[in-house]
Amino acid sequence: MEPIARFVKVSIPNYLAGLPIPETIGGWFRLGVTDWASLIPPTALMAGIGYISYKAFCPRARPKPCGVINPCIKKDVNKVVDVIDVEDLSEKAVFCRCWRTKNWPYCDGSHGAHNNETNDNVGPLVVKKEN
């Protein structure tokens, strides 16, 4: 534990104290190439910490969890299967494929909001009856 304590209490403060951070804005323009090169590691570390914090704590930055397609339709059965006789259809039937409809198995346009939210491109299944 002593090496870690020495690193945190002595090495890091000495390293930070030795960084060429100017006290004025004009001082940034007078830094040499080696000064700029010595600022790369702490800048990269701070950028990494910022990025990890952003991904961990910003809800919009997290991707939607994958796996469950059907959020609420017939969750009490093992497999959702619907049989519709083609003879019972009118001229056209529009079936849901996004699993977000409130009128299962027919589409109610819920895929529009789903597509905007998830950047998906799912649409309905349209079945037309030939005359």
C-alpha positions as CSV (number, residue, x, y, z in Angstrom):
1,M,0.0,0.0,0.0
2,E,2.9,2.3,0.6
3,P,3.9,2.5,-3.1
4,I,0.4,3.6,-4.0
5,A,0.3,6.2,-1.2
6,R,3.7,7.6,-2.4
7,F,2.5,7.7,-6.0
8,V,-0.7,9.6,-5.0
9,K,0.9,11.9,-2.4
10,V,4.3,12.6,-4.0
11,S,4.6,11.6,-7.6
12,I,1.3,13.0,-9.0
13,P,1.7,16.5,-7.3
14,N,5.3,16.7,-8.5
15,Y,4.3,15.8,-12.0
16,L,1.4,18.3,-12.1
17,A,3.6,21.0,-10.6
18,G,6.1,20.5,-13.4
19,L,3.5,20.9,-16.2
20,P,4.0,24.1,-18.3
21,I,0.6,25.7,-17.7
22,P,0.9,29.4,-18.4
23,E,-0.7,32.0,-16.2
24,T,-2.0,34.2,-19.0
25,I,-3.7,33.6,-22.3
26,G,-0.8,34.9,-24.2
27,G,1.5,32.4,-22.4
28,W,-0.2,29.6,-24.4
29,F,1.1,31.1,-27.6
30,R,4.7,31.1,-26.2
31,L,4.8,27.4,-25.4
32,G,7.3,25.3,-27.3
33,V,6.8,21.9,-29.0
34,T,8.1,20.0,-25.9
35,D,5.8,22.0,-23.6
36,W,2.8,21.1,-25.8
37,A,3.9,17.4,-25.9
38,S,4.1,17.3,-22.1
39,L,0.5,18.5,-21.9
40,I,-0.9,15.6,-24.1
41,P,-1.0,12.8,-21.4
42,P,-2.9,14.8,-18.7
43,T,-5.2,16.2,-21.4
44,A,-5.9,12.7,-22.8
45,L,-6.6,11.4,-19.3
46,M,-9.0,14.2,-18.5
47,A,-10.8,13.7,-21.9
48,G,-11.1,10.0,-21.1
49,I,-12.5,10.6,-17.7
50,G,-15.0,13.1,-19.1
51,Y,-16.1,10.7,-21.8
52,I,-16.5,7.8,-19.4
53,S,-18.5,10.0,-17.1
54,Y,-20.7,11.2,-19.9
55,K,-21.4,7.7,-21.1
56,A,-22.1,6.5,-17.5
57,F,-24.3,9.4,-16.3
58,C,-26.1,10.9,-19.3
59,P,-29.2,8.8,-20.1
60,R,-29.4,10.0,-23.7
61,A,-25.8,8.7,-24.3
62,R,-26.7,5.1,-23.3
63,P,-27.9,2.9,-26.2
64,K,-31.3,1.3,-25.8
65,P,-31.1,-2.2,-24.4
66,C,-31.5,-4.9,-27.0
67,G,-33.2,-8.3,-26.7
68,V,-36.9,-7.8,-25.9
69,I,-38.8,-7.0,-29.0
70,N,-42.3,-7.3,-27.6
71,P,-42.8,-4.9,-24.7
72,C,-46.4,-5.6,-23.8
73,I,-48.5,-7.8,-26.2
74,K,-49.8,-11.1,-24.9
75,K,-47.0,-11.5,-22.4
76,D,-48.9,-14.3,-20.6
77,V,-48.2,-16.8,-23.5
78,N,-44.9,-18.4,-24.6
79,K,-45.3,-17.4,-28.3
80,V,-47.6,-14.8,-29.8
81,V,-49.3,-16.4,-32.8
82,D,-52.3,-14.9,-34.6
83,V,-54.2,-16.6,-37.4
84,I,-56.3,-14.4,-39.7
85,D,-58.3,-15.9,-42.6
86,V,-57.7,-14.0,-45.8
87,E,-61.3,-14.4,-46.7
88,D,-62.2,-12.4,-43.6
89,L,-60.2,-9.4,-44.7
90,S,-61.7,-6.4,-46.5
91,E,-59.8,-4.9,-49.5
92,K,-56.6,-4.2,-47.4
93,A,-55.3,-5.0,-44.0
94,V,-52.3,-3.4,-42.3
95,F,-50.5,-5.5,-39.7
96,C,-48.0,-4.3,-37.0
97,R,-44.4,-5.3,-37.2
98,C,-42.9,-3.1,-34.5
99,W,-44.8,-4.6,-31.5
100,R,-45.8,-1.2,-30.2
101,T,-49.5,-1.1,-31.4
102,K,-52.4,-0.8,-29.0
103,N,-54.6,-2.6,-31.5
104,W,-52.8,-5.9,-32.0
105,P,-52.3,-7.4,-34.6
106,Y,-53.3,-4.3,-36.6
107,C,-51.0,-1.3,-37.1
108,D,-52.0,1.9,-35.4
109,G,-49.0,4.0,-36.6
110,S,-47.0,3.4,-33.4
111,H,-43.9,2.6,-35.5
112,G,-43.5,6.3,-36.3
113,A,-42.7,7.1,-32.7
114,H,-40.7,3.9,-32.3
115,N,-38.6,4.8,-35.4
116,N,-37.9,8.3,-34.1
117,E,-36.9,7.1,-30.7
118,T,-34.7,4.2,-31.8
119,N,-33.5,5.4,-35.2
120,D,-35.1,2.3,-36.7
121,N,-37.0,2.0,-40.0
122,V,-39.7,-0.6,-39.3
123,G,-43.1,-0.3,-41.0
124,P,-46.3,-2.3,-41.2
125,L,-47.1,-5.4,-43.3
126,V,-49.8,-4.4,-45.8
127,V,-51.9,-7.3,-47.2
128,K,-54.1,-6.5,-50.2
129,K,-56.9,-8.7,-51.5
130,E,-56.9,-9.2,-55.2
131,N,-60.3,-8.9,-56.9
